[in-house]
């Protein structure tokens, strides 16, 4: 006996990948229905038998009190047994049929003791038939219906002394009632069997339809959950930030890339205004209504300040978000700081290339006439008798000619870096030599300190003259940036993995640090441009020459500076370029 209801299918949680509806899902549904059967069986039998005890009918068809009590005890014990063995049905499915057959036997016992053919409890056969249909669908319901029909037919046949002995011959005390003619009894039994089969067929069909609908619903729920999970995985796998808002501009979705870029956790910003979280500029705030009205997106790049005080360049696109429940806004954004830096470097390279071409032309057009003019002036200075004022003027002309020649030579160094034979260069030796020269230079005073630090392997394959020029230009600039004194640190060592990625392999890092005046943030992008010197001495080509040599070497330069606290310039040079240069 069982109830026709069963537990509704469980819905997969959003964001999880549900498994497809299959044998495991069907087994779970059958297990739940079996639990319902175990629970409802003692309740229904207890209700029916308890009502019989309460009524205590004087009719011969009434249920004997003693038998009702024994039957209640048997049903309770069987229910406990069924509950303890419910996990075994997946391994031995025949246990379900055994339970239903026992239910048929219990109903048959009640029918025998309440009059058999004329019993008021014949309708109880419907209960195990319903249980068979629910648990085993049409096939189970039909099987239990046939068992019920056979048992009822045997009971009636035994009352007429056919096939099996009479009930009183079994030792049972049954109600003694007048029996109708055998033909009518056969007709009545046939009607009951047809009714049992009809109930089994109808309930089996309904159970089969419900089971099919349940499987379809599970499959649809699984597909929806899979689609939701896939969509969530796609959103979380995006390398760009994605934020969606409602019509009021409050964030309802924030993907992992958005968390990584902004430093805000999705759970904390959900429900907050996107204008504040994303620090939208005024031009984008004023375009919100226009974007919704026209359906066109807007793209801007603006500075975004992180919680740790650092700043990055944010490229963000604003577009309308149309949903079935209303509208909203969709923000896609990226950290374009590195892209902007590369753009600035590319622009610098273009300018430097143009200046290089100009330097070659200047050297060709000016250097030779300048050398002739300087030589002629020196001859005149020696042969003519000059008064002190005239001699001073000649000295000024010669000095300025030398200075102009120096500038032209720097141009040539930038335009055509000194070529030489590439070989193994020990940068530790280069740095120590440069430090020794600086200690003896006029720019180095008693208030200055020069420190040299080497770490690990310090050799690379390069042109030694170029490496010395890099160290000298950077070190002299650093020393000049500390007119009142300070510490100049020269460090050479192997890099970490982050630095290796910037040059595509093992690298050597030359770091030059000072405690000088620093470089303003607005000038950082222009320090490698020609003639952008900040010192009275020099033509402003030192850093431009360094940048040219490092670029030709396949390296990169990183500058970190704070006004009033000093500057650190890291030159990252590939440590393995032998094959490249040989090629």
Rosetta blueprint (number, residue, H / E / L):
1 X L
2 X L
3 X L
4 X L
5 X L
6 X L
7 X L
8 X L
9 X L
10 X L
11 X L
12 X L
13 X L
14 X L
15 X L
16 X L
17 X L
18 X L
19 X L
20 X L
21 X L
22 X L
23 X H
24 X H
25 X H
26 X H
27 X H
28 X H
29 X H
30 X H
31 X H
32 X H
33 X H
34 X H
35 X H
36 X H
37 X H
38 X H
39 X H
40 X H
41 X H
42 X H
43 X H
44 X H
45 X H
46 X H
47 X H
48 X H
49 X H
50 X H
51 X H
52 X H
53 X H
54 X H
55 X H
56 X L
57 X L
58 X L
59 X L
60 X L
61 X L
62 X L
63 X L
64 X L
65 X H
66 X H
67 X H
68 X H
69 X H
70 X H
71 X H
72 X H
73 X H
74 X H
75 X H
76 X H
77 X H
78 X H
79 X H
80 X H
81 X H
82 X H
83 X H
84 X H
85 X L
86 X H
87 X H
88 X H
89 X L
90 X L
91 X L
92 X L
93 X L
94 X H
95 X H
96 X H
97 X H
98 X H
99 X H
100 X H
101 X H
102 X H
103 X H
104 X H
105 X H
106 X H
107 X H
108 X H
109 X H
110 X H
111 X H
112 X H
113 X H
114 X L
115 X L
116 X H
117 X H
118 X H
119 X L
120 X L
121 X L
122 X H
123 X H
124 X H
125 X H
126 X H
127 X H
128 X H
129 X H
130 X H
131 X H
132 X H
133 X H
134 X H
135 X H
136 X H
137 X H
138 X H
139 X H
140 X H
141 X H
142 X H
143 X H
144 X H
145 X H
146 X H
147 X H
148 X H
149 X H
150 X H
151 X H
152 X H
153 X H
154 X H
155 X H
156 X H
157 X H
158 X H
159 X H
160 X L
161 X L
162 X L
163 X L
164 X L
165 X L
166 X L
167 X H
168 X H
169 X H
170 X H
171 X L
172 X L
173 X L
174 X L
175 X L
176 X L
177 X L
178 X L
179 X L
180 X L
181 X L
182 X H
183 X H
184 X H
185 X H
186 X H
187 X H
188 X H
189 X H
190 X H
191 X H
192 X H
193 X H
194 X H
195 X H
196 X H
197 X H
198 X H
199 X H
200 X H
201 X H
202 X H
203 X H
204 X H
205 X H
206 X H
207 X H
208 X H
209 X H
210 X H
211 X H
212 X H
213 X H
214 X H
215 X H
216 X H
217 X H
218 X H
219 X H
220 X H
221 X H
222 X H
223 X H
224 X H
225 X H
226 X H
227 X H
228 X H
229 X H
230 X H
231 X H
232 X H
233 X H
234 X H
235 X H
236 X H
237 X H
238 X L
239 X L
240 X L
241 X E
242 X E
243 X E
244 X E
245 X E
246 X L
247 X L
248 X L
249 X L
250 X E
251 X E
252 X E
253 X E
254 X E
255 X L
256 X H
257 X H
258 X H
259 X H
260 X H
261 X H
262 X H
263 X L
264 X L
265 X L
266 X H
267 X H
268 X H
269 X H
270 X L
271 X L
272 X L
273 X E
274 X H
275 X H
276 X H
277 X H
278 X L
279 X L
280 X L
281 X L
282 X H
283 X H
284 X H
285 X H
286 X L
287 X L
288 X H
289 X H
290 X H
291 X H
292 X H
293 X H
294 X H
295 X L
296 X L
297 X L
298 X E
299 X E
300 X E
301 X E
302 X E
303 X E
304 X E
305 X E
306 X L
307 X L
308 X L
309 X L
310 X L
311 X E
312 X E
313 X E
314 X E
315 X E
316 X E
317 X E
318 X E
319 X E
320 X E
321 X E
322 X E
323 X E
324 X L
325 X L
326 X E
327 X E
328 X E
329 X E
330 X E
331 X E
332 X E
333 X E
334 X E
335 X E
336 X L
337 X H
338 X H
339 X H
340 X H
341 X H
342 X H
343 X H
344 X H
345 X H
346 X H
347 X H
348 X H
349 X H
350 X H
351 X H
352 X H
353 X H
354 X H
355 X H
356 X H
357 X H
358 X H
359 X H
360 X H
361 X H
362 X H
363 X H
364 X H
365 X H
366 X H
367 X H
368 X H
369 X H
370 X H
371 X H
372 X H
373 X H
374 X H
375 X H
376 X H
377 X H
378 X H
379 X H
380 X H
381 X H
382 X H
383 X H
384 X L
385 X L
386 X L
387 X L
388 X H
389 X H
390 X H
391 X H
392 X H
393 X H
394 X H
395 X H
396 X H
397 X H
398 X H
399 X H
400 X H
401 X H
402 X H
403 X H
404 X H
405 X H
406 X H
407 X H
408 X H
409 X H
410 X H
411 X H
412 X H
413 X H
414 X H
415 X H
416 X L
417 X L
418 X L
419 X L
420 X L
421 X L
422 X L
423 X E
424 X E
425 X E
426 X E
427 X H
428 X H
429 X H
430 X H
431 X H
432 X H
433 X H
434 X H
435 X H
436 X H
437 X H
438 X H
439 X H
440 X L
441 X L
442 X L
443 X L
444 X L
445 X L
446 X L
447 X L
448 X E
449 X E
450 X E
451 X E
452 X E
453 X E
454 X E
455 X E
456 X L
457 X L
458 X L
459 X E
460 X E
461 X E
462 X E
463 X L
464 X H
465 X H
466 X H
467 X H
468 X H
469 X H
470 X H
471 X H
472 X H
473 X H
474 X H
475 X H
476 X H
477 X H
478 X H
479 X H
480 X H
481 X L
482 X L
483 X L
484 X L
485 X L
486 X E
487 X E
488 X E
489 X E
490 X E
491 X E
492 X E
493 X E
494 X E
495 X L
496 X L
497 X H
498 X H
499 X H
500 X H
501 X H
502 X H
503 X H
504 X L
505 X L
506 X L
507 X E
508 X E
509 X E
510 X E
511 X E
512 X E
513 X E
514 X L
515 X L
516 X L
517 X L
518 X L
519 X L
520 X L
521 X H
522 X H
523 X H
524 X H
525 X H
526 X H
527 X L
528 X L
529 X L
530 X L
531 X L
532 X L
533 X L
534 X L
535 X L
536 X L
537 X L
538 X L
539 X L
540 X L
541 X L
542 X H
543 X H
544 X H
545 X H
546 X H
547 X H
548 X H
549 X H
550 X H
551 X H
552 X H
553 X H
554 X L
555 X L
556 X E
557 X E
558 X E
559 X E
560 X E
561 X E
562 X E
563 X L
564 X L
565 X L
566 X E
567 X E
568 X E
569 X E
570 X E
571 X E
572 X E
573 X E
574 X E
575 X L
576 X L
577 X L
578 X H
579 X H
580 X H
581 X H
582 X H
583 X L
